[in-house]
Amino acid sequence: MNEKPSTRPLTFLDRDHSILAFNERVLDWARRAEVPLLERLRYLSIVSSNLDEFFEVRMAPQLAAFKSNERSGAQTAAGYVALSDKLHALVAQQYAIYNDEVLPLLQKRGVRIVSHGERDPAQRRWVKAFFQREVQPLLMPVGLDPAHPFPQVANKSLNFIVRLKGRDAFGRENEVAIVKVPRILPRFVRLPGGRGSKKSVFVSISSVIRSHLADLFPGRQVTEFSQFRVTRHSDLAVDEEEVKNLRTALRVGLQHRHYGEALRLEVSAGCSEFLSGFLLEQFALPPQALFRVPGPVNLVRLNQLIDQVDEASLRFERHTPGWPVQLVPGQSFFERLSQGDVLIHQPYESFEAVLDFLREAVDDPDVLAIKQTIYRTGNKAEMIELLREAVRRGKEVTAVVELKARFDEEANINYAERLESVGAQVVYGVVGLKTHAKMLLVTRREGGALRRYAHVSTGNYNPGTARLYTDLSMLTADRALTADLEQVFLHLASQNRLPRLKKALIAPFHLHKAMLERLARAAQAARAGKDARVILKMNALTDEPLARALAHASQQGVNIDLIVRGACILPAQVPGLTERVRVRSVIGRLLEHSRVFYFRIDGDDELWLSSADWMNRNMLRRVELAWPVNDPALRQRVLDECLSAYLHDGKDAWLLQPDGTYRPAAAHRTGGATQWSAQAALMARYGHRPQGDV
């Protein structure tokens, strides 16, 4: 018998607080004693990078609400204060782990970051020579006065503020100066070791500069100083309906991104009230936006130190992706796909196979046309060069380049221009929508007919992230699905009406409605006493209509498991509201990125893979793709590897509680149950498998 639904209204969890809760789960990896020390340092860096983006993208409306003293609505003054308190607590945890746990342990292993006070005379001489030779010529201290106003300070750049005593060359007592630190300078410099030394000793660039600040102000006395860093609003806003050339408009916007509204100010923990107050006033920030940190103001740059330490025992054991189990090296992809679809589970299986598919298409004289979406391809952009080579070989190449891929805009503009320079047809999708679907379509002449082959994926065409993100991609020659993809490419290029598709679901046209319809059918079946089961894996669940539909379905008796890596606004297991909804987040060595949607309704089941999360932007403001997995063997494989495995993870999983907090799944184990990691099991199953070992 179904539970009686509660008459209480469903209250969603706060999205911003949910994002910060995700970062707390990531930070847990920096605490784990079993994690190699350099990897713990890397997780600290990852959290810092995530928080940078949080401020750049999410905090502007919160700060605006605080400044205008908003008392109601989505953002309020009280909401800004509560969010700031959570951020301060999270940053405090970061630096406590950094200073009290990771650095002392690294020092025991011979890796040290030495301050000026800790350096021996030889090290001080070396640092001074380095400063005079490599650093000082690039620094331009600016003394502030009416003719030298406070300089423009770029987003996330390292700077120093200095308070001076005495008079300048003109007899004036201007007491504040700013020193910008060029981005070109390395943030960590390795000191030369003695002969045979196995130690890795570093100095930070901030330590190098602050120990020689007096050299920048001859004749003046430095009485106070602090490093500082400001984070600015960086989400580009371009009115596509008004601009004539989106690429040109974005180039202009990129020039101003580094100088958007200030949102956060980071200073050294010992920064005086005078200097911090001066900076807050310059950036028009309230006290809540000030973060005093006991260490480098930019932990993201710890990656530079990590990359310089050559000690395998301080890192994860290298994972080498196996060759996809369904592929035989040397066999033609076109020949193989005539036998059926191929599923690739990255990074357990190698993304190199996708590149090989494109290489074969470029080399094959029977391939007439290649169409591909470009969202994030990474810095090396081998795929761009392959597409350029395809043009040179006389093939028709169409690239749908998403210029508004956040923080990849400049790279994608450059890629678009490189493709256009050789004659590729480049389009930017549909006005007002981001093209987030991952599609590669190849048209080949076979006998007297044309045959299509395709690659579709839940993740990006980026060889770098393909080694770190879990994603599912599929190679297919399915006539119905490839015909659908052809229609999608035609729609993106011509903007003609999209015809009725046979297999694919496309946002913003079909996907949202289709998911709501399936949840409604599941609810109806459960209400009638029939079997109904929903399992969904995604990166974020923030779309309110979908969250409300999930809650309603659970109230009707549908059993729902959600595997949501990041933000989730739907509370789990609230009596009478969501007690049949279980939410877990898996935070592992790899970044969970695949999107899998499974519905079993009255004996019939469907399995969909998608580029889309269940977010309003993905469903209604982006071009997204979802496609069914119909092959029984592939469907079972996805169920086993992406859903069942993660539902049984007792090591890397966290369970969402009714109050919005998360608890480690390990804490819920009973008896002597073993902690089991889905990611570790999949790496062991597929890793280190040479090509051809099938």
C-alpha positions as CSV (number, residue, x, y, z in Angstrom):
1,M,0.0,0.0,0.0
2,N,1.4,3.4,-1.0
3,E,2.3,5.9,1.7
4,K,-0.1,8.8,2.2
5,P,1.5,11.9,0.7
6,S,2.2,14.7,3.1
7,T,0.1,17.8,3.0
8,R,3.3,19.8,3.7
9,P,4.7,21.7,0.7
10,L,8.0,20.4,-0.7
11,T,10.8,22.7,0.0
12,F,13.8,22.4,-2.3
13,L,17.4,22.6,-1.0
14,D,19.4,25.7,-1.8
15,R,21.4,25.2,-4.9
16,D,24.4,27.3,-3.9
17,H,24.7,25.6,-0.5
18,S,24.5,22.3,-2.3
19,I,27.4,23.3,-4.6
20,L,29.4,24.1,-1.5
21,A,28.5,20.8,0.1
22,F,29.9,19.1,-3.1
23,N,33.2,20.9,-2.5
24,E,33.2,19.7,1.1
25,R,33.0,16.1,-0.3
26,V,35.9,16.8,-2.6
27,L,37.9,18.3,0.3
28,D,37.4,15.0,2.1
29,W,39.9,13.5,-0.3
30,A,42.5,15.9,0.9
31,R,42.0,14.6,4.5
32,R,42.3,10.9,3.7
33,A,45.5,9.4,5.1
34,E,45.5,6.6,2.4
35,V,45.6,9.2,-0.4
36,P,49.2,10.0,-1.6
37,L,50.4,13.3,-0.4
38,L,50.8,15.1,-3.7
39,E,47.3,14.0,-4.6
40,R,46.0,15.4,-1.3
41,L,47.6,18.7,-2.3
42,R,45.9,18.4,-5.7
43,Y,42.5,18.0,-4.2
44,L,43.1,21.2,-2.2
45,S,43.9,22.9,-5.5
46,I,40.8,21.5,-7.1
47,V,38.6,22.9,-4.3
48,S,40.2,26.3,-4.7
49,S,39.6,26.2,-8.5
50,N,36.0,25.3,-7.9
51,L,35.5,28.1,-5.4
52,D,37.1,30.6,-7.8
53,E,34.5,29.6,-10.4
54,F,31.7,29.7,-7.8
55,F,32.5,33.3,-7.1
56,E,33.0,34.2,-10.7
57,V,29.7,32.7,-11.8
58,R,27.3,32.5,-8.8
59,M,28.1,35.3,-6.3
60,A,27.2,38.5,-8.2
61,P,23.4,38.3,-7.6
62,Q,24.0,37.3,-4.0
63,L,26.3,40.4,-3.4
64,A,23.8,42.6,-5.2
65,A,21.0,41.4,-2.9
66,F,23.2,42.2,0.2
67,K,24.1,45.7,-1.0
68,S,20.4,46.5,-1.7
69,N,19.3,44.9,1.5
70,E,16.9,42.5,-0.2
71,R,14.6,40.8,2.3
72,S,12.7,38.5,0.0
73,G,13.1,36.6,-3.3
74,A,15.7,34.1,-4.6
75,Q,18.6,36.1,-3.2
76,T,18.5,38.1,0.0
77,A,20.9,40.0,2.3
78,A,20.5,37.3,4.9
79,G,21.2,34.6,2.3
80,Y,24.5,36.3,1.3
81,V,25.6,36.4,4.9
82,A,24.7,32.7,5.4
83,L,26.5,31.7,2.2
84,S,29.6,33.8,3.2
85,D,29.7,32.1,6.5
86,K,29.7,28.7,4.8
87,L,32.4,29.8,2.4
88,H,34.6,31.1,5.2
89,A,34.2,27.8,7.1
90,L,35.1,25.8,4.0
91,V,38.2,27.9,3.3
92,A,39.3,27.6,6.9
93,Q,39.1,23.8,6.6
94,Q,41.2,24.0,3.4
95,Y,44.1,25.9,5.0
96,A,43.9,23.8,8.2
97,I,44.5,20.7,6.1
98,Y,47.2,22.4,4.1
99,N,49.1,23.8,7.1
100,D,48.5,21.2,9.8
101,E,48.4,18.0,7.8
102,V,49.7,18.0,4.3
103,L,52.7,20.3,4.6
104,P,54.2,18.6,7.7
105,L,53.8,15.2,6.1
106,L,55.4,16.4,2.9
107,Q,58.3,17.8,4.8
108,K,58.9,14.4,6.4
109,R,59.1,13.0,2.8
110,G,61.6,15.6,1.8
111,V,59.3,18.1,0.1
112,R,59.5,21.6,1.7
113,I,58.3,25.1,1.0
114,V,60.7,27.3,3.0
115,S,59.8,30.8,4.1
116,H,62.4,33.6,4.4
117,G,62.9,32.9,8.1
118,E,63.6,29.2,7.4
119,R,66.2,29.7,4.7
120,D,69.8,29.1,5.5
121,P,72.4,31.7,4.3
122,A,73.1,29.9,1.0
123,Q,69.4,29.7,0.2
124,R,69.0,33.4,1.0
125,R,71.8,34.3,-1.3
126,W,70.3,32.2,-4.1
127,V,66.8,33.7,-3.6
128,K,68.2,37.3,-3.6
129,A,70.1,36.6,-6.8
130,F,67.0,35.1,-8.4
131,F,64.9,38.1,-7.3
132,Q,67.3,40.6,-8.8
133,R,67.8,38.6,-12.0
134,E,64.3,37.2,-12.8
135,V,61.7,39.0,-10.7
136,Q,62.6,42.6,-9.9
137,P,63.0,43.7,-13.6
138,L,59.3,42.7,-14.2
139,L,57.9,44.5,-11.2
140,M,56.5,48.1,-11.4
141,P,55.5,49.4,-8.0
142,V,52.8,52.1,-8.1
143,G,52.7,54.7,-5.4
144,L,49.2,56.0,-5.0
145,D,48.4,59.7,-5.2
146,P,46.0,61.9,-7.2
147,A,48.1,61.4,-10.3
148,H,48.5,57.7,-9.7
149,P,45.1,56.3,-8.7
150,F,44.4,52.8,-7.6
151,P,45.4,50.6,-10.6
152,Q,43.2,48.1,-12.4
153,V,43.7,44.8,-10.7
154,A,43.0,41.8,-12.9
155,N,40.8,38.9,-11.8
156,K,42.6,36.3,-9.7
157,S,46.0,38.0,-10.1
158,L,48.6,38.1,-7.4
159,N,49.4,41.5,-6.0
160,F,51.0,43.2,-3.0
161,I,49.8,46.2,-1.0
162,V,52.5,48.1,0.9
163,R,52.3,50.8,3.5
164,L,55.3,53.1,3.5
165,K,57.0,55.5,5.9
166,G,59.0,58.5,4.9
167,R,58.7,60.8,1.9
168,D,58.9,60.1,-1.8
169,A,61.3,61.8,-4.3
170,F,59.0,64.8,-4.3
171,G,58.7,65.2,-0.6
172,R,55.2,63.8,-0.3
173,E,54.0,61.3,2.2
174,N,51.9,59.0,0.0
175,E,51.9,55.9,2.1
176,V,50.3,53.2,0.0
177,A,51.7,51.4,-3.0
178,I,50.6,48.5,-5.1
179,V,52.9,45.9,-6.7
180,K,51.4,43.7,-9.4
181,V,53.0,40.3,-9.8
182,P,53.1,39.3,-13.5
183,R,51.3,36.0,-14.3
184,I,54.4,34.9,-16.3
185,L,56.4,34.4,-13.1
186,P,56.3,30.9,-11.7
187,R,54.4,30.7,-8.4
188,F,56.8,28.1,-7.0
189,V,60.5,27.9,-7.6
190,R,62.7,24.9,-6.8
191,L,65.9,25.7,-5.0
192,P,69.0,24.0,-6.2
193,G,69.9,21.0,-4.0
194,G,73.2,19.8,-2.8
195,R,75.0,17.1,-4.7
196,G,73.1,13.8,-4.2
197,S,70.2,15.5,-2.3
198,K,66.9,13.7,-2.6
199,K,65.0,16.6,-1.1
200,S,62.7,19.0,-3.0
201,V,62.9,22.4,-1.5
202,F,60.7,25.3,-2.9
203,V,60.1,28.9,-2.3
204,S,56.8,30.6,-3.3
205,I,57.0,33.7,-5.5
206,S,55.1,35.6,-2.9
207,S,57.7,34.8,-0.3
208,V,60.5,35.8,-2.7
209,I,58.9,39.2,-3.3
210,R,57.8,40.0,0.3
211,S,61.3,39.3,1.6
212,H,62.7,41.9,-0.9
213,L,59.9,44.5,-0.9
214,A,62.3,47.0,0.6
215,D,64.4,46.8,-2.5
216,L,61.5,48.2,-4.5
217,F,61.2,51.3,-2.4
218,P,64.7,52.7,-1.8
219,G,64.7,55.5,0.8
220,R,61.4,54.5,2.2
221,Q,60.5,52.2,5.1
222,V,58.1,49.3,4.5
223,T,55.9,49.3,7.7
224,E,53.1,47.0,6.6
225,F,52.4,44.7,3.6
226,S,50.1,41.9,2.4
227,Q,49.6,39.8,-0.6
228,F,46.1,40.1,-2.0
229,R,43.9,38.7,-4.8
230,V,40.5,39.8,-6.0
231,T,38.0,37.5,-7.6
232,R,35.6,39.2,-10.1
233,H,32.4,38.4,-11.9
234,S,33.4,36.6,-15.1
235,D,30.3,35.2,-16.7
236,L,30.1,36.8,-20.2
237,A,26.7,38.3,-21.0
238,V,26.2,39.0,-24.7
239,D,22.8,39.9,-26.2
240,E,22.9,37.6,-29.3
241,E,19.7,39.2,-30.7
242,E,21.4,42.6,-30.8
243,V,24.9,41.8,-32.0
244,K,25.7,41.3,-35.7
245,N,28.8,39.1,-35.2
246,L,28.8,36.9,-32.1
247,R,32.5,36.1,-32.5
248,T,33.5,39.8,-32.5
249,A,31.2,40.6,-29.6
250,L,32.7,37.8,-27.5
251,R,36.2,38.9,-28.3
252,V,35.3,42.3,-26.9
253,G,33.7,40.8,-23.9
254,L,36.8,38.6,-23.2
255,Q,38.9,41.8,-23.0
256,H,36.7,43.0,-20.1
257,R,36.3,39.7,-18.3
258,H,39.4,40.2,-16.2
259,Y,37.9,43.5,-14.8
260,G,34.3,42.6,-13.9
261,E,32.7,43.4,-10.6
262,A,34.8,42.5,-7.5
263,L,33.2,39.8,-5.4
264,R,35.9,38.4,-3.1
265,L,39.1,39.8,-1.6
266,E,41.8,37.4,-0.3
267,V,44.6,38.8,1.9
268,S,47.3,37.3,4.1
269,A,46.1,36.3,7.6
270,G,48.3,39.0,9.2
271,C,47.1,41.8,6.9
272,S,46.5,44.9,9.1
273,E,43.0,46.4,9.5
274,F,44.3,49.5,7.8
275,L,45.4,47.7,4.6
276,S,42.4,45.4,4.4
277,G,40.0,48.2,5.0
278,F,41.7,50.3,2.3
279,L,41.3,47.4,-0.2
280,L,37.7,46.7,0.7
281,E,36.9,50.4,0.1
282,Q,38.7,50.3,-3.3
283,F,36.8,47.3,-4.4
284,A,33.4,48.4,-2.8
285,L,33.1,45.1,-0.9
286,P,31.5,44.4,2.5
287,P,33.5,42.8,5.3
288,Q,32.0,39.4,4.6
289,A,33.8,39.4,1.2
290,L,37.2,39.5,3.0
291,F,39.1,36.2,3.3
292,R,42.2,36.2,5.5
293,V,44.2,33.1,4.6
294,P,47.2,31.6,6.4
295,G,49.2,30.7,3.3
296,P,49.3,31.4,-0.5
297,V,46.2,33.4,-1.6
298,N,45.9,31.1,-4.6
299,L,46.1,27.4,-3.8
300,V,45.2,26.6,-7.4
301,R,48.8,27.3,-8.3
302,L,49.9,24.4,-6.1
303,N,49.8,22.4,-9.3
304,Q,53.0,24.0,-10.4
305,L,54.8,22.5,-7.3
306,I,53.2,19.1,-7.8
307,D,54.4,18.9,-11.3
308,Q,58.0,19.6,-10.2
309,V,58.2,16.8,-7.7
310,D,59.4,13.6,-9.2
311,E,58.5,11.0,-6.7
312,A,56.1,8.2,-7.8
313,S,55.2,7.1,-4.2
314,L,53.6,10.5,-3.6
315,R,51.2,10.1,-6.4
316,F,48.4,7.7,-7.4
317,E,49.6,4.7,-9.3
318,R,49.3,5.5,-12.9
319,H,46.1,4.3,-14.6
320,T,46.5,3.3,-18.2
321,P,43.1,3.0,-20.0
322,G,42.5,-0.3,-21.7
323,W,41.7,-0.6,-25.4
324,P,37.8,-0.8,-25.8
325,V,36.7,-4.4,-25.4
326,Q,34.5,-4.3,-28.5
327,L,37.3,-3.1,-30.8
328,V,40.2,-4.9,-32.4
329,P,43.1,-2.7,-33.4
330,G,43.6,-2.5,-37.1
331,Q,40.1,-3.5,-37.9
332,S,38.2,-0.8,-39.9
333,F,35.7,1.0,-37.8
334,F,33.2,1.1,-40.7
335,E,33.5,-2.7,-41.0
336,R,33.1,-3.2,-37.2
337,L,30.1,-0.9,-37.0
338,S,28.3,-2.8,-39.7
339,Q,28.1,-5.6,-37.0
340,G,26.6,-3.4,-34.3
341,D,27.1,-0.5,-31.9
342,V,30.3,-0.1,-29.8
343,L,30.2,1.3,-26.3
344,I,33.3,3.0,-24.8
345,H,33.4,3.6,-21.0
346,Q,36.0,6.3,-20.4
347,P,38.5,6.6,-18.9
348,Y,38.5,2.9,-18.1
349,E,38.7,2.4,-21.8
350,S,40.8,4.6,-24.0
351,F,39.4,7.8,-25.8
352,E,42.2,7.2,-28.3
353,A,39.7,4.9,-30.1
354,V,37.5,7.9,-30.8
355,L,40.4,9.8,-32.3
356,D,41.2,6.7,-34.4
357,F,37.7,6.7,-35.7
358,L,38.1,10.3,-36.9
359,R,41.5,9.5,-38.3
360,E,40.1,6.7,-40.4
361,A,37.3,8.9,-41.6
362,V,39.9,11.6,-42.6
363,D,42.1,9.1,-44.4
364,D,39.3,7.1,-46.2
365,P,38.7,8.4,-49.8
366,D,35.1,7.1,-49.6
367,V,34.2,9.5,-46.8
368,L,32.5,12.5,-48.3
369,A,31.5,14.6,-45.3
370,I,32.3,15.0,-41.6
371,K,30.1,17.0,-39.2
372,Q,31.1,17.7,-35.6
373,T,30.1,19.7,-32.6
374,I,33.0,21.5,-30.8
375,Y,32.3,22.5,-27.1
376,R,35.5,21.8,-25.2
377,T,38.4,20.1,-27.0
378,G,41.4,21.0,-24.8
379,N,44.6,22.8,-25.6
380,K,46.2,20.4,-28.0
381,A,43.1,20.2,-30.2
382,E,44.2,17.2,-32.3
383,M,40.6,16.9,-33.5
384,I,40.7,20.4,-34.9
385,E,43.8,19.5,-36.9
386,L,42.2,16.3,-38.2
387,L,39.2,18.3,-39.4
388,R,41.5,20.8,-41.1
389,E,43.2,17.8,-42.8
390,A,39.8,16.5,-43.9
391,V,39.1,19.8,-45.7
392,R,42.5,19.7,-47.4
393,R,41.6,16.2,-48.7
394,G,38.5,17.5,-50.3
395,K,35.9,16.4,-47.8
396,E,32.9,18.6,-46.7
397,V,33.5,19.6,-43.1
398,T,30.9,21.3,-40.9
399,A,31.9,22.3,-37.4
400,V,29.3,23.6,-34.9
401,V,31.5,25.6,-32.6
402,E,30.1,26.7,-29.3
403,L,31.7,30.1,-28.7
404,K,30.0,30.5,-25.3
405,A,31.5,27.5,-23.6
406,R,32.3,29.1,-20.3
407,F,36.0,29.9,-19.9
408,D,36.8,28.2,-23.3
409,E,35.4,31.1,-25.4
410,E,38.8,32.4,-26.5
411,A,40.1,28.9,-27.4
412,N,36.9,28.1,-29.4
413,I,37.1,31.4,-31.3
414,N,40.6,30.5,-32.3
415,Y,39.6,27.0,-33.4
416,A,36.7,28.5,-35.4
417,E,39.1,30.8,-37.2
418,R,41.6,27.9,-37.9
419,L,38.9,25.8,-39.4
420,E,37.5,28.7,-41.5
421,S,41.0,29.5,-42.8
422,V,41.1,26.2,-44.7
423,G,37.5,26.3,-45.9
424,A,35.5,24.4,-43.3
425,Q,31.9,25.4,-42.8
426,V,31.7,26.9,-39.3
427,V,28.5,27.7,-37.6
428,Y,27.8,28.8,-34.1
429,G,24.5,27.0,-33.5
430,V,21.2,28.7,-32.6
431,V,20.9,32.2,-31.3
432,G,20.2,32.2,-27.5
433,L,21.1,28.5,-27.0
434,K,24.4,26.8,-26.2
435,T,25.2,23.8,-28.3
436,H,26.2,21.2,-25.6
437,A,25.4,18.0,-27.5
438,K,28.4,15.9,-28.4
439,M,28.0,14.5,-31.9
440,L,30.4,13.4,-34.7
441,L,28.7,12.3,-38.0
442,V,30.5,10.7,-40.9
443,T,28.9,10.2,-44.4
444,R,30.5,7.6,-46.6
445,R,29.9,6.3,-50.1
446,E,29.4,2.6,-50.1
447,G,28.6,1.1,-53.5
448,G,25.8,3.1,-54.9
449,A,24.5,4.5,-51.7
450,L,25.5,6.8,-48.8
451,R,25.9,5.4,-45.3
452,R,26.2,7.3,-42.1
453,Y,28.4,6.5,-39.1
454,A,28.4,8.4,-35.8
455,H,30.0,9.0,-32.4
456,V,27.8,10.4,-29.6
457,S,29.0,11.0,-26.1
458,T,28.0,12.2,-22.6
459,G,31.3,14.1,-22.4
460,N,33.6,16.4,-24.4
461,Y,35.9,15.8,-27.3
462,N,38.9,16.6,-25.0
463,P,41.7,14.0,-24.8
464,G,42.9,15.6,-21.5
465,T,39.7,15.4,-19.5
466,A,38.9,12.0,-21.2
467,R,41.7,10.6,-18.9
468,L,40.1,12.1,-15.8
469,Y,36.3,12.2,-16.4
470,T,34.0,9.2,-16.4
471,D,31.9,9.3,-19.6
472,L,30.1,7.0,-22.0
473,S,30.3,7.3,-25.7
474,M,28.9,5.2,-28.5
475,L,30.0,4.5,-32.1
476,T,27.0,3.5,-34.2
477,A,25.8,3.0,-37.8
478,D,22.2,2.8,-36.7
479,R,20.3,4.2,-39.6
480,A,17.5,5.8,-37.6
481,L,19.8,7.4,-35.0
482,T,22.3,8.7,-37.6
483,A,19.5,10.1,-39.7
484,D,18.3,11.9,-36.6
485,L,21.8,13.4,-36.1
486,E,21.9,14.5,-39.7
487,Q,18.6,16.4,-39.1
488,V,20.1,18.0,-35.9
489,F,23.1,19.3,-37.8
490,L,20.9,20.6,-40.6
491,H,18.8,22.4,-38.0
492,L,21.8,23.9,-36.3
493,A,23.2,25.2,-39.6
494,S,20.0,26.3,-41.4
495,Q,17.8,27.0,-38.3
496,N,15.0,25.3,-40.2
497,R,12.3,23.6,-38.1
498,L,13.5,20.3,-36.7
499,P,11.4,17.5,-38.1
500,R,10.1,14.6,-36.0
501,L,13.0,12.4,-34.9
502,K,12.9,8.6,-34.8
503,K,15.2,7.9,-31.9
504,A,17.0,10.9,-30.4
505,L,15.7,13.3,-27.9
506,I,16.8,16.9,-28.3
507,A,16.7,19.8,-25.9
508,P,15.2,22.3,-25.8
509,F,12.5,20.6,-28.0
510,H,11.8,17.1,-26.6
511,L,14.1,16.1,-23.8
512,H,12.5,18.0,-20.8
513,K,8.9,17.0,-21.9
514,A,10.0,13.4,-22.5
515,M,11.6,13.0,-19.0
516,L,8.5,14.5,-17.3
517,E,6.2,12.2,-19.3
518,R,8.2,9.1,-18.2
519,L,8.0,10.2,-14.6
520,A,4.3,10.7,-14.9
521,R,3.8,7.2,-16.5
522,A,5.9,5.7,-13.7
523,A,3.7,7.5,-11.1
524,Q,0.6,6.3,-12.8
525,A,1.8,2.7,-12.9
526,A,2.8,2.7,-9.2
527,R,-0.5,4.2,-8.2
528,A,-2.1,1.2,-10.0
529,G,0.0,-1.2,-8.0
530,K,2.4,-2.0,-10.9
531,D,6.1,-2.2,-10.9
532,A,7.9,1.2,-11.3
533,R,11.6,1.9,-10.9
534,V,13.7,5.0,-11.8
535,I,17.5,5.2,-11.6
536,L,19.2,8.4,-12.8
537,K,22.9,9.3,-12.9
538,M,23.9,12.9,-13.6
539,N,26.1,15.7,-12.5
540,A,23.4,18.0,-11.1
541,L,19.7,18.1,-10.4
542,T,18.5,21.7,-10.1
543,D,15.4,21.8,-12.5
544,E,12.4,22.4,-10.3
545,P,9.7,20.8,-12.5
546,L,11.8,17.6,-12.8
547,A,12.5,17.6,-9.1
548,R,8.9,18.1,-8.4
549,A,7.9,15.3,-10.7
550,L,10.4,13.0,-9.0
551,A,8.9,13.8,-5.6
552,H,5.4,13.2,-6.9
553,A,6.4,9.9,-8.5
554,S,7.9,8.8,-5.2
555,Q,4.7,9.7,-3.3
556,Q,2.8,7.4,-5.7
557,G,5.1,4.5,-4.9
558,V,7.9,4.7,-7.4
559,N,11.3,3.6,-6.1
560,I,13.8,6.2,-7.2
561,D,17.6,6.1,-6.9
562,L,19.5,9.3,-7.9
563,I,23.3,9.3,-8.4
564,V,24.0,13.0,-8.5
565,R,27.7,14.1,-8.2
566,G,27.2,17.8,-7.5
567,A,24.2,20.1,-6.7
568,C,20.9,18.4,-5.9
569,I,17.9,20.5,-4.8
570,L,15.6,17.5,-4.1
571,P,15.8,16.5,-0.4
572,A,15.9,12.7,0.1
573,Q,13.7,10.5,2.2
574,V,11.6,13.2,3.7
575,P,8.6,11.4,5.3
576,G,5.5,11.8,3.1
577,L,7.3,13.7,0.5
578,T,10.4,11.9,-0.8
579,E,10.7,8.9,1.4
580,R,11.2,6.6,-1.7
581,V,13.9,8.8,-3.1
582,R,17.5,7.9,-2.3
583,V,20.2,10.3,-3.4
584,R,23.9,9.5,-3.4
585,S,26.9,11.4,-4.6
586,V,30.1,9.5,-5.7
587,I,33.3,11.5,-5.3
588,G,36.2,9.4,-6.4
589,R,39.7,9.7,-7.9
590,L,38.0,10.3,-11.2
591,L,35.3,13.0,-11.9
592,E,31.9,11.4,-12.4
593,H,30.5,12.9,-15.6
594,S,28.3,10.4,-17.4
595,R,24.5,10.9,-17.6
596,V,22.4,7.8,-17.6
597,F,18.6,7.7,-17.3
598,Y,16.8,4.3,-16.6
599,F,13.1,3.8,-16.4
600,R,11.3,0.5,-15.7
601,I,7.6,0.9,-15.9
602,D,5.2,-2.1,-15.7
603,G,7.7,-4.5,-17.1
604,D,9.1,-2.3,-19.9
605,D,12.4,-0.6,-19.4
606,E,14.3,2.1,-21.2
607,L,17.9,3.2,-20.9
608,W,19.1,6.6,-22.2
609,L,22.5,8.2,-22.3
610,S,22.7,12.0,-22.6
611,S,24.9,15.1,-22.7
612,A,22.4,16.9,-20.4
613,D,22.1,17.2,-16.7
614,W,18.6,17.8,-15.1
615,M,19.1,21.5,-14.9
616,N,16.9,24.2,-16.3
617,R,19.7,25.6,-18.5
618,N,20.4,22.1,-20.0
619,M,16.7,21.4,-20.7
620,L,15.5,24.7,-22.0
621,R,18.5,26.9,-22.9
622,R,20.9,24.4,-24.6
623,V,21.0,22.1,-27.5
624,E,21.4,18.7,-25.8
625,L,21.2,15.1,-27.0
626,A,19.8,12.0,-25.4
627,W,19.8,8.6,-27.2
628,P,18.5,5.1,-26.3
629,V,20.7,2.1,-25.8
630,N,18.7,-0.7,-27.4
631,D,21.3,-3.5,-27.7
632,P,20.6,-5.9,-24.8
633,A,24.3,-6.6,-24.1
634,L,25.3,-2.9,-24.1
635,R,22.3,-2.0,-22.0
636,Q,23.2,-4.6,-19.4
637,R,26.7,-3.4,-19.4
638,V,25.6,0.2,-18.7
639,L,23.3,-1.0,-15.9
640,D,26.1,-3.0,-14.3
641,E,28.9,-0.5,-14.6
642,C,27.2,2.9,-14.3
643,L,24.2,2.2,-12.1
644,S,24.4,-1.0,-10.1
645,A,28.1,-0.6,-9.3
646,Y,27.6,3.0,-8.0
647,L,24.5,2.0,-6.0
648,H,26.7,-0.5,-4.1
649,D,29.7,1.8,-3.6
650,G,30.5,1.9,0.1
651,K,33.8,3.8,-0.1
652,D,33.4,6.9,-2.3
653,A,29.7,7.4,-2.0
654,W,27.9,10.0,0.2
655,L,24.2,9.7,1.1
656,L,22.0,12.8,1.1
657,Q,20.0,13.3,4.3
658,P,16.6,14.8,4.7
659,D,18.1,18.0,6.1
660,G,20.4,18.5,3.1
661,T,23.6,17.3,4.7
662,Y,25.6,14.4,3.3
663,R,26.9,11.4,5.2
664,P,29.6,8.9,4.0
665,A,28.0,5.7,2.8
666,A,30.8,3.9,4.8
667,A,29.2,5.2,8.0
668,H,26.0,3.3,7.1
669,R,27.7,-0.1,6.7
670,T,26.7,-2.8,9.1
671,G,28.7,-5.7,10.5
672,G,32.0,-6.4,8.7
673,A,31.0,-5.2,5.3
674,T,33.9,-4.3,3.1
675,Q,34.3,-0.8,1.7
676,W,34.1,-1.2,-2.1
677,S,34.8,1.5,-4.7
678,A,33.0,1.3,-8.1
679,Q,35.8,3.4,-9.7
680,A,38.6,1.2,-8.3
681,A,36.8,-1.9,-9.5
682,L,36.4,-0.6,-13.0
683,M,40.0,0.6,-13.2
684,A,41.1,-2.8,-12.2
685,R,38.8,-4.5,-14.7
686,Y,39.8,-2.5,-17.8
687,G,43.1,-0.9,-17.0
688,H,46.5,-2.0,-18.3
689,R,44.9,-4.1,-21.1
690,P,47.0,-3.9,-24.2
691,Q,45.5,-3.3,-27.6
692,G,44.3,-6.6,-29.1
693,D,43.9,-8.4,-25.7
694,V,40.2,-9.3,-26.2
